[in-house]
Amino acid sequence: MLKVYNKINHRQLKSLEEYRTIQKARRWLSTTTSNLAAESKKDLKTSKSFTMNLFHGQLQTSQVFPYPDVLNDEQTETLTSLVDPVTKFFKEVNNPLKNDELETVEPKTLEGLWDMGTFSLQVPQDLGGLGLSNTQYARMVEIVGAHDLAVGIVLGAHQSIGFKGILLFGTPEQKAKYLPRVSNKEFAAFCLTEPSSGSDAGSIKTRAVLSPDGKHFILNGNKIWISNGGMAEIMTVFAQTPVTDEKTGKTVDKVTAFIVERAFGGVTNSPPEKKMGIKASNTAEVNYEDVKVPIENVLGGIGQGFKVAMNILNNGRFGMAAALSGTMRTITTKAVEHATSRVQFGKHLDTFGSIQEKLARMAMVHYVTESMAYMISGNMDSGSVDYHLEAAISKCYASESAWYVCDEAIQILGGMGYMKGTGLEKVMRDLRIFRIFEGTNDILRLFVALTGIQFAGNHLKELQKAFKNPTANLGLILGEVSKRALSSVGLSSAPSLTHLVHPKLSNAANLANQSIGQFGPAIESLLIKYGKGILDEQFLLNRIAQAAIDTYTMTVVLSRATRALNLGLPSAEYEALLTQVYCSEASDRVTNNLMQLKSAKHLDNFSKMSNIAKQICEHGGLVQPNPLNL
C-alpha cells in the first residue's frame, strides 16, 4: 500500500486537497501498517438505502438485489383469493364515469367496498381488518388504480394516511379503540394542510392548549383540502402545542398529532370542493372550535407531530406508485387496442415508427413504476426502515409517468381520445393531483437531494473531526484516503452491479455503474464548493435529484429483469429489452445532469433564469408587450 501512495503525484492529489493532512497519513502508514487493524474506527451513521449511499459514493445493494420475493404460501393464497373478486367488483359494480358525474362515489359501491374489507386492508385481523402486508396491499391498490382513481383517493385517504398514524404510532389502547371502528364503516381523514401552510407543514397555525384540569387539549383551527373531510368520523389532526424544554425551561411551539373524533363536538366542515379531477372523492375544509381532545388521544407523543406526519406520508407513498402502475396498464391497453385496429394510409397505426416509439416509452415508464412499487413494498415487508428516499422517488416518477402515458394514449387515439366516453379525459383530470398532494414533486425532489447531501456531508464532517485527532481515528482516515487515492490513480475498481445482473444485462449494468461512479464525487465537489450554501441552490438540487431518480430506477429494473431472466419467465426477453433501452437513455440523463452542476454555461443560464423570474414577478406578469403593441 505504501508504494501506491508514493505513486500519487501532486496533480492527482489536487482532487483530494480537502484532506490537507494526507502527507501525515502517509507517514503514519509507513510505521503503523501492521497495527492498522487495532486502531479505533469512528462509526459513521449507516443506512441500507441504495439512494442514500449513492450520495456518499458508496454502493449498497442489499435493498435492490435480489429483487424482492417476500410473500409466503399463505400470503399468496390470501392475495389470490382477493384479486379476482375485487377486479370483478370494479368491472361490474363501480361506474367511474357515473361517480365523476355525481361527484360522489355511488352508495352501492361504497357499501360493497366496506363489505369486501378494502377499507381496512392492513388493519390486523384481530382488530377487524384483512391484515395484509405491504406487498399484498400494493397489489390491491393497483387494481383500484386500474379502474377508478377517485375511488382510490377515498380508500387511500382513509387507510394510507387517515388512520395510518394509529397503525404506526398508536398505543395498544388507541389501536384497540379505533382500528375496529375504521374497519367498520367509520371514515378516517388526515388533517394537516392549512390556508397558510401547504408544503411547509411546520408552519401550521391550528393550536391545542392543555385545559386547566390537565385532562384535555382544547383544539382550535381549520384545515383545508382534506380528503374525506366531509365524512370522516375519526381524524388524525396536527396542531401546535406549547412544549417546555426540561433543560432550559424555555417554552416553544411544537407540532403534536391528535386522534380527533367528530363526536367530540366543535368539528364542522364546508361543502365538498369543486375540483378539476377526482371529483367523486370528498374534499372539504374542516374547522375545529374549542374541541376537547382527551390527553390519551395524543398520537406519538407531545411535540412529535412533525415526525408522525412525515412517517405517515413516507410510509404510504409506495402505494401511489402501485395504484398508478395499474392506471398506466389500463391506459396502455386502450392505446394498443386502438393502434392495432385503426387503419390509416392503408396501414395499421402500430406499424408506424412514431406510434411504436410512443408505445415503447409508455411500456418502459410503466415497467419502472411497477418495479419500484414492489421493490419498495418488498423492502418494507422485510423490515427495512431505510426506504424514505426511494418512496419519494417512486411518488415523483409514478405521478409524472402516469401523466405522460395518459397524454400519449390520448394522442394515439386522436379525436376519440379527447371524447368523454372513452374515459381517458377523466383519467387525465384525475391524474393531475398526484404531482401535488402528499408532498409536491418539487418539494420531494428537494427532499431527496438535501437528505442525500446531508448524509454525505455528515461523513465529510466525521472525516474533518478525525483529522483533528488523527491518532485516535487512524482506521477511518486511512480507509477513506486509501479509497480516494486508489481511485485517483485508477487502481480501484469502480462501484459495480455487473456481478449481480444476468449476463444479458451486463452492458446495461455497465451504464448504471458509470452513473453510480459519477454521483458521489459530484456531490462531494458541491459540498466543498458551496458548503451550507447548497441549501439555496435549487437549480442544482433539482438536477441532483433527477440524477438520483434515474440512477435508482436503472438499478431497480436491472434487478427485476435479472430475476425474470434467471427464472426463465415468458416475459424475460421483453423485460430485458425494456431495461436495456431504459438504462441507455437514463445513463445519458445522469451524465448530462451531473455535468450541468459545474458547467459555466449552465450555471450562467441558471443565473439568467433567476433574473428572468424576478423581473416577471416584479412586473406582475410577462414583461414584454404584444409585438403589435396593441
Salt bridges, closest charged atoms under 4 A:
GLU18 OE2 - ARG484 NH1 3.92
ASP100 OD2 - ARG429 NH2 2.82
GLU103 OE1 - LYS274 NZ 3.06
GLU111 OE2 - LYS185 NZ 2.55
ASP115 OD1 - LYS185 NZ 3.86
GLU142 OE1 - ARG139 NH1 3.64
ASP148 OD1 - LYS426 NZ 3.30
GLU186 OE2 - ARG181 NE 3.01
GLU194 OE2 - LYS223 NZ 2.74
ASP253 OD2 - ARG207 NH1 2.60
GLU261 OE2 - LYS177 NZ 3.86
GLU261 OE1 - ARG181 NH2 3.22
GLU357 OE2 - ARG361 NE 3.04
GLU370 OE2 - ARG329 NH2 2.90
GLU370 OE2 - HIS366 NE2 3.78
GLU370 OE1 - ARG560 NH1 2.88
GLU400 OE2 - ARG445 NH1 2.68
GLU408 OE1 - LYS358 NZ 3.16
GLU425 OE1 - ARG429 NE 2.96
ASP430 OD2 - LYS426 NZ 2.43
GLU462 OE1 - LYS42 NZ 3.86
GLU480 OE2 - LYS483 NZ 2.79
GLU480 OE2 - ARG484 NH2 2.69
GLU524 OE2 - ARG484 NH1 2.43
ASP550 OD1 - ARG589 NH2 2.84
GLU573 OE2 - LYS504 NZ 2.53
GLU575 OE1 - ARG560 NE 3.85
GLU585 OE1 - ARG361 NH1 2.59
ASP604 OD2 - LYS608 NZ 2.93
